[in-house]
Amino acid sequence: MPTAISLFAGAGGMDVGVVNAGFTVITASELDPHASNTYRHNHPDTILIEGDIDEEINFEQMVSHENIDLVVGGPPCQGFSVAGKMDKDDPRSKLVFSYCSVVERVNPKAFIMENVKALGSLAKFEDVRKEIFKRMNKAGYNVTMNILNAKEFGVPQSRERVFFIGTKVGLPTIEKSAFDKYKAEAISLREAIGPLGRAGSEKNPNVTNAKITLAAKPILRKSPYAGMLFNGQGRPLNPDAWSSTLPASMGGNRTPIIDEDHLYDNKEPWVEEHHRNLMEGNFTPKYEQAPSRLRRLTVDEAAILQTFPETYEFLGPQSKVFSQIGNAVPCKLAEIVARVVLDSIESSCLTKEPPKQENLELDLVI
């Protein structure tokens, strides 16, 4: 069975997908103690290195493996994320190059580096992208940069991420077209989380207590499921569509909102009526409490929207569990990316052809 090592593994979302694709994850690394506990609990057969990968003892243990087929990982994205300060000089932004250093030492047949869309699309990060391509080309890899949306692959969530994918010269280069055969229509929120039942019920026991109040100065958009109708950045979710991107900052007023009467009793959506009134100029009094039929997404529902297995168990306080889920790569999307790479590995033997440098032009594959 092909082998893999995993960097910045978090709670293990990407690794679930990699294993489902057919790899065995030999070793993983993670810094956060709560995510490490969750990972260790769900991946007992994987050696977990808990700590800073840039510390020599951790780095040397990580690169000690031979004949590894795949290196995977999603370096912390706060320095590149539109939800953060988008600072390429943020120390966390340098971890993409720590990832490159591991690939250079391990010399796998392929690698997958995941990050937020902004790293792959914004001009301000062009130097970072070029450096990734330059180093990986020099190490003997043909590299493509693919921006993928999870909802195009059966995940009930609109979540765009960039994947830098490198294959050793002699293996097929991973082009965007390689993903076409794995595309699938996303199921609706109703199909995904409806079977759990109402928050606080037997199958959905973990209630999120963050209050919901109506925005004093609502920001209106054409859709009632956009704009800012409530306090904070948690937007209502339409049960008959897919979810918007789940943030790692869930747990408080950034947690998405569910209308239980709409979801479970097929009543007319309160949010749409409220939005219609606002559009007509009938503004609600300042800070009026939202109706009790509205509540925040639960951790169990968030895990489903990230396509974690039903048997996956998260450890730590609720705020940390939300962070673990929100930081994860959707398991189903990770599986498809890993399957595409495995197709490449299995289709051809390595040659001694010298590394090509065509990717230095950095044509964006989207």
N, C-alpha and C positions, 0 to 999 in steps of 0.2 A: 504494500500500500504506500502511495506517495506521502512524504513527510513535510511538515511545515513547522515554523516557529512564529510566534506572535508577539509583536511589540505593542506597548500601550494598549493592552488587551481590554482594559475596563472590566465590565461585568461579564464580558465574553460573547457579546452579540455577533461580532464578526466571526469568532471562532466556531460558534454553532453552525453558521453557514458553511464555513470551510470544511468542517467535519462532515456535514451533510453532503457536500460536493464530492467527498471521497478521500480527503486527506486525514492523516493522523497528526495532531498538533503535539509535538514532542515537548516543547518548552514555551512558556509565555512570561511576559514581564508586565508589571503594573505597580504604580506608585501609591495610589490611593488605598488606604487600609480597608475601607468598606467595600469598594469594588473588588479588592483582592479576596476578601472573605467570601463574597458571592461567587467569584470565579472558582476559587478552590473547592467550594461546596458542590458546584455543578460540573467541574472538570477534574475529578479526583485523580485521573490517570496522567494528567499533564503536570510537569514540573513547573512551579510558579516561582519566578524570581521577583520578590517584593522589594521595591526600592528604585532609586534613581538609576536609569540605564547608563547615564554618563559617569557614574562611579566605576572606577576601574574593575573592582571585583565583580560587579554585576555585568559590566560589558564583556569581560573576558569569559564569564560563565555562559553568556548568551551566544557568543561567537565560537564556542568550543565544539560545536557540532560539525560533522562532515556529511557530505552527500545529502544535503537538504534540498528538497524540490522547490519549496516556496517560502518566502518571508512575507508576512502580512502585518498590517498595523495602521492605526489612525493616530498620528501624533497630535497632541493637544492643539485645538484649533482657535483658542481665544484670541490669539494675535491676528488671525485672518477673518474672524467671524464678523458679520454685519451686526450681530447682537453685542459685540464687544467694542473695543477701541480701534480695531483694525490697524494694529501697529506691528509692522514687520520687524521692528527692533525689540518687541516684547520677547523676553528670554524664552518663553514657551514656543515662539515661532522658530527658534533655532533647533528645536527637536526634530524637525523634518530632516535636518542634516545629520543628527544622531542616528536616525533611521537609515540614511544613506551609508553611514559608516558601518553599520551592522551588515548591510547587504554587501558592501565591498569586501568585508572579511569572510562572511559565510559563503559567498559566491553561489547562491542557489540557481536553479534553472529559471526561476521567475520570481517576481515580487509584485505585490499590490500595496500601494500606499493611498489611503483614503483621507479626505479632508473636506472642509466646507467649500461650496461652489466658488466663493470669492477668491480663493487661492488660485483657482483655475481660470478665472474670467476677468479679474480687475487689472487694469494697467499698472496700478501701484505695486503689484506683486510680481511683475514681469521678471525682475532680477532674480527673485527666489525661484521662479519656474525655470529660468534659464540655467541656474546653478544646479538644480536637480537633474535636468536633462544632461548637462555637461558631465557631471560626475558619473551618472549611470551609463551614459554612452562610453565614457572612458573605461568603465568597469566591464564593458562587453555586452551591454544590453541595448536592444532596440526598444524605445519607450514611446508610448502614446498616452495622451491625456484625454480621458473620457468623462464628460459630465452626464450623469445618469439620474433620472427621476424614479424613485422607488415605485410610484404609482403606475408606471408603465410595465412593471414586472409582477403585478398581482398583489402588491402591498397596499393596504387601505390607508395610505398616507402620501401626501405630496411632499416629497423630501428630496431635494437636489443635492448631490454630492459629486466631488471630483475624485476620480480614481487615476492615479499615475500607475500604469501597468508596464512592466518591463519583462521581456523574454530574452534569453540568451541568443546571441547571433547563431543562426542555424535552426532556430525554432520559429514558427510563424509569428509575425508581429500581430498584436491584438488591435484590430481596427474596430470602429464603432459598429460596423455591419455584423460583427461576430455575435452581438447581443440580440439581433433581430429574432432569431428562432426561439428565444426564451421569453419574448414579450407576452404579457397576459393582462387582461383588463382587471383593474383594481376592484375588489369587492367593496360594497358600501359599508359605512360605519354601522348601519343597522344590522347587516349580515355579520359583521365582525364582532361587535360587542353586545348585541342584543341578547344572545343566549345567556349571558352572565346574569341578567336581571338587574333590578334596581340596586343602587348603592346601599350597602348595609345588609343585603340579603346573603344567603348561604354561599352562593357562588361568587359574590362580589362584596366581600365583607369590609374592605378597607376604605372607609369614607374619607374624603378630603374636606377638611373643615374650613378652608379659606372662604371668607364671606364673599358674596356677590352684591355689589351696589351699582346703581345706574350712574353713568358718567355725568358729572355736573355740566360739562361742555362736550357733548358727544361729537365725534368726528365721523361724518357720514360718508358712506360710499354707496355705489349702486346696489351692491349686494348687502343684505342684512347680516351676512356672515363675514363681512370685512369691516373696515373702519374701527372705531373705538366707541362702543355703546355702553361699556361697563368699566368699572375701575380696573386699572392695570392693563396688561397686554393680553390677557386671556380672552380669546374670541370664542363666540358660540360655534358649535360644530353642527353641520347639517347631516342628520342621520341618513339621508338618501344620497350622500356623496362621500368622498373620502375625507380623511382628516387633513387639516393643515399641518405643517411641520411641528412636531413636538419639541419644545426647547428643554434644555437641561435644567432650566431654572423653574421647572414646575414645582408645585407644592403650595405656592402662595397665589397672588393675584395674576400670575402669568399662566396659570393652569387653564386649559380650555374648558368650555362650559357646555353642559348637556341639558337639554330640555326633556325630562323624563316622561312627561305626559305626551309629548310628540313622539318620542322613541318607542314607548311601550304601549300607549293607548291610542296611538294614531290620531291624537287631537291636533287641531290647527296649531301651528308653531307660534308660541308667544313672541318669539324674537322677531318674526316677520311682521306681526301686527304692530309691535312696538316700533320697528323700523319704519313702517308705513306711516304711523302717526308722526314720527319725527320728521320725515320727509315732507309731510303736509304742514309742518310748523307747530304741531301740538307737543311742545316740549314738556317733559316730565319734571316735577319739582326737584330741586337740588338734593342729591344724595338719597333719594327714595330707595327703600330696600327692594330688591328684585323679588319676584314671586318664588315661593318655596319649590315650585316644580323645576326651577333651575338649580343646578349644582355643578360642582367641579368634577372633572374627569378623575377616576380612581387609578391607583397604581396598577391594578389588575387589568383595567382597560387599556392603559398606556402600554403595558407589556404586549398585549395582543396587537395593538396598532404598530408595534415594532416587530411583530411576527416572532416573538420569543415562544418557545414551546410552552404548552399549558403546564407542564411539570417543572418548569424552571422556577427556582426559589431564590428570591432576593433577600440579602441580609443587611441589617442596619436600620436606623430610624427612617421614617417615611420620607423626609426631605432628601436623605442620601439615596434612597431607593429611586426616587424620581430622577435624581441626577444621573444615576447609573443607567436608567432606561433612556433618558433623553440624550445622553452622550453616545449611545450605542449606534452601530450600523444596523439597519433592519436585517434580521437574520436571513430572510428570503432573498434580499438583494445581494448580501454577501455570498450566499450560496451560488447565485447565478454568476457573479463575477468570478468566483473560484472555479466554477464549472467551465467557463470560457477559457480560463488559463489552463485548466487540466486538459481540455481538448487540445490546446497548443502543445503541451508537454508530451502528450501521448501520440501526437500525429507525426513527430519527426525526431530523429536523433541529432544531437549536437554535431556541428562541424567545426573545423579549425579556421573557418573564414574569419579574417580580422574584423574587429568591430566597425560598424558603419556609423557615420556621423550625420545622416540625413535629418535626424530629429532636432538638431541644433537650431533649425529655422523656427521650431516651436509652433508649427501649425496646430491650431486648436481643433481637437476632434470632439464635436458635440452632437 
